[in-house]
Amino acid sequence: MRASVDRRIRVLIIRRRLEELAATLVEEATGVRPDQHSRIARRLMLLSARAPAARWGHAHGVARQAGNIYSATSRVLHSNRAFGDVPEYLVQEWEQTVATAEAVLRDRPPSLPGYQEAQA
């Protein structure tokens, strides 16, 4: 039981990190920080808009994954999933994708296989 509660907390943190990332992208693009958490998946697509051409495909893929993860966190946190729990491997995958998205925002390569190939 404790493990599932810990995972739900981590899912909430993932969701919050994605909301912060989306708000930062909107602020970077418009100069105004949004005051609401809406259209997060769409806002995350701004990640690909700021990527250099050589890394656009990678940034676009990460932005899409991040948007899908945001939607999945909604299903988990609002218990639209059976038992409101997700397996550990999935939470770890989500955390890694969020870290990758944050690294793309900072425009420095994360220590992930495949990122270097995307730069070429």
C-alpha beads as a LAMMPS data file, in Angstrom:
LAMMPS data file: protein, C-alpha beads

120 atoms
119 bonds

1 atom types
1 bond types

-500.0 500.0 xlo xhi
-500.0 500.0 ylo yhi
-500.0 500.0 zlo zhi

Masses

1 110.0

Atoms # bond

1 1 1 0.000 0.000 0.000
2 1 1 2.788 2.411 0.917
3 1 1 4.517 1.888 -2.452
4 1 1 1.367 2.844 -4.358
5 1 1 0.985 6.020 -2.279
6 1 1 4.619 6.927 -2.952
7 1 1 4.095 6.397 -6.680
8 1 1 0.996 8.619 -6.668
9 1 1 3.038 11.363 -4.992
10 1 1 5.737 10.969 -7.640
11 1 1 3.057 11.169 -10.350
12 1 1 1.836 14.422 -8.783
13 1 1 5.409 15.759 -8.833
14 1 1 5.759 14.730 -12.499
15 1 1 2.547 16.579 -13.295
16 1 1 3.736 19.688 -11.461
17 1 1 7.094 19.631 -13.273
18 1 1 5.295 19.430 -16.624
19 1 1 3.043 22.357 -15.670
20 1 1 6.107 24.386 -14.702
21 1 1 7.863 23.462 -17.935
22 1 1 4.826 24.511 -19.985
23 1 1 4.533 27.814 -18.110
24 1 1 8.229 28.521 -18.662
25 1 1 7.869 27.822 -22.391
26 1 1 4.892 30.201 -22.689
27 1 1 6.738 32.873 -20.738
28 1 1 9.788 32.453 -22.964
29 1 1 7.640 32.741 -26.100
30 1 1 5.360 35.599 -25.045
31 1 1 7.096 37.372 -22.182
32 1 1 4.071 36.732 -19.960
33 1 1 3.833 33.908 -17.461
34 1 1 0.421 32.201 -17.684
35 1 1 -1.611 32.282 -14.510
36 1 1 -3.464 29.051 -15.162
37 1 1 -2.668 25.432 -15.826
38 1 1 -4.568 24.737 -19.000
39 1 1 -3.692 23.403 -22.432
40 1 1 -0.495 21.957 -20.977
41 1 1 0.012 19.357 -23.717
42 1 1 -0.291 22.065 -26.383
43 1 1 2.020 24.405 -24.523
44 1 1 4.629 21.677 -24.208
45 1 1 4.854 21.628 -28.018
46 1 1 6.660 24.971 -27.741
47 1 1 9.633 22.853 -26.740
48 1 1 10.079 21.872 -30.383
49 1 1 9.652 25.458 -31.588
50 1 1 12.747 26.586 -29.725
51 1 1 14.984 23.665 -30.705
52 1 1 17.810 24.104 -33.190
53 1 1 17.045 22.542 -36.581
54 1 1 19.489 19.693 -36.019
55 1 1 17.616 18.646 -32.860
56 1 1 14.067 19.577 -33.835
57 1 1 12.933 15.984 -34.393
58 1 1 14.169 14.912 -30.990
59 1 1 12.639 17.935 -29.241
60 1 1 9.336 17.391 -31.036
61 1 1 9.230 13.740 -29.971
62 1 1 10.028 14.631 -26.366
63 1 1 7.327 17.336 -26.383
64 1 1 4.741 14.834 -27.665
65 1 1 5.767 12.260 -25.069
66 1 1 5.571 14.893 -22.335
67 1 1 2.058 15.871 -23.454
68 1 1 0.952 12.242 -23.408
69 1 1 2.430 11.801 -19.958
70 1 1 0.573 14.877 -18.727
71 1 1 -2.696 13.354 -19.918
72 1 1 -1.811 10.043 -18.283
73 1 1 -1.078 11.755 -14.970
74 1 1 -4.575 13.227 -15.081
75 1 1 -6.068 9.771 -15.438
76 1 1 -3.997 8.480 -12.525
77 1 1 -4.548 11.414 -10.193
78 1 1 -8.265 11.610 -10.919
79 1 1 -8.524 7.825 -10.513
80 1 1 -9.781 7.200 -14.015
81 1 1 -7.411 4.243 -13.994
82 1 1 -8.066 1.007 -12.173
83 1 1 -7.010 1.467 -8.539
84 1 1 -5.324 4.782 -9.314
85 1 1 -1.912 3.145 -9.375
86 1 1 0.736 2.732 -12.039
87 1 1 3.635 0.308 -12.150
88 1 1 7.027 1.469 -10.937
89 1 1 8.662 1.054 -14.348
90 1 1 6.126 3.446 -15.884
91 1 1 6.662 6.117 -13.230
92 1 1 10.415 5.835 -13.800
93 1 1 9.904 6.181 -17.555
94 1 1 7.777 9.278 -17.013
95 1 1 10.376 10.796 -14.692
96 1 1 13.087 10.181 -17.290
97 1 1 11.014 11.780 -20.057
98 1 1 10.348 14.843 -17.903
99 1 1 14.071 15.104 -17.149
100 1 1 14.766 14.901 -20.882
101 1 1 12.204 17.638 -21.602
102 1 1 13.774 19.843 -18.940
103 1 1 17.207 19.194 -20.470
104 1 1 15.906 20.139 -23.935
105 1 1 14.582 23.375 -22.411
106 1 1 18.003 24.096 -20.962
107 1 1 19.428 23.109 -24.373
108 1 1 21.999 20.789 -22.989
109 1 1 22.070 17.111 -23.784
110 1 1 20.815 14.751 -21.100
111 1 1 22.797 11.626 -20.371
112 1 1 20.490 9.450 -22.408
113 1 1 21.225 7.047 -25.224
114 1 1 19.968 8.417 -28.515
115 1 1 20.295 12.112 -27.732
116 1 1 23.707 12.398 -29.375
117 1 1 22.391 10.705 -32.530
118 1 1 19.565 13.263 -32.675
119 1 1 22.110 16.092 -32.749
120 1 1 23.814 14.856 -35.910

Bonds

1 1 1 2
2 1 2 3
3 1 3 4
4 1 4 5
5 1 5 6
6 1 6 7
7 1 7 8
8 1 8 9
9 1 9 10
10 1 10 11
11 1 11 12
12 1 12 13
13 1 13 14
14 1 14 15
15 1 15 16
16 1 16 17
17 1 17 18
18 1 18 19
19 1 19 20
20 1 20 21
21 1 21 22
22 1 22 23
23 1 23 24
24 1 24 25
25 1 25 26
26 1 26 27
27 1 27 28
28 1 28 29
29 1 29 30
30 1 30 31
31 1 31 32
32 1 32 33
33 1 33 34
34 1 34 35
35 1 35 36
36 1 36 37
37 1 37 38
38 1 38 39
39 1 39 40
40 1 40 41
41 1 41 42
42 1 42 43
43 1 43 44
44 1 44 45
45 1 45 46
46 1 46 47
47 1 47 48
48 1 48 49
49 1 49 50
50 1 50 51
51 1 51 52
52 1 52 53
53 1 53 54
54 1 54 55
55 1 55 56
56 1 56 57
57 1 57 58
58 1 58 59
59 1 59 60
60 1 60 61
61 1 61 62
62 1 62 63
63 1 63 64
64 1 64 65
65 1 65 66
66 1 66 67
67 1 67 68
68 1 68 69
69 1 69 70
70 1 70 71
71 1 71 72
72 1 72 73
73 1 73 74
74 1 74 75
75 1 75 76
76 1 76 77
77 1 77 78
78 1 78 79
79 1 79 80
80 1 80 81
81 1 81 82
82 1 82 83
83 1 83 84
84 1 84 85
85 1 85 86
86 1 86 87
87 1 87 88
88 1 88 89
89 1 89 90
90 1 90 91
91 1 91 92
92 1 92 93
93 1 93 94
94 1 94 95
95 1 95 96
96 1 96 97
97 1 97 98
98 1 98 99
99 1 99 100
100 1 100 101
101 1 101 102
102 1 102 103
103 1 103 104
104 1 104 105
105 1 105 106
106 1 106 107
107 1 107 108
108 1 108 109
109 1 109 110
110 1 110 111
111 1 111 112
112 1 112 113
113 1 113 114
114 1 114 115
115 1 115 116
116 1 116 117
117 1 117 118
118 1 118 119
119 1 119 120
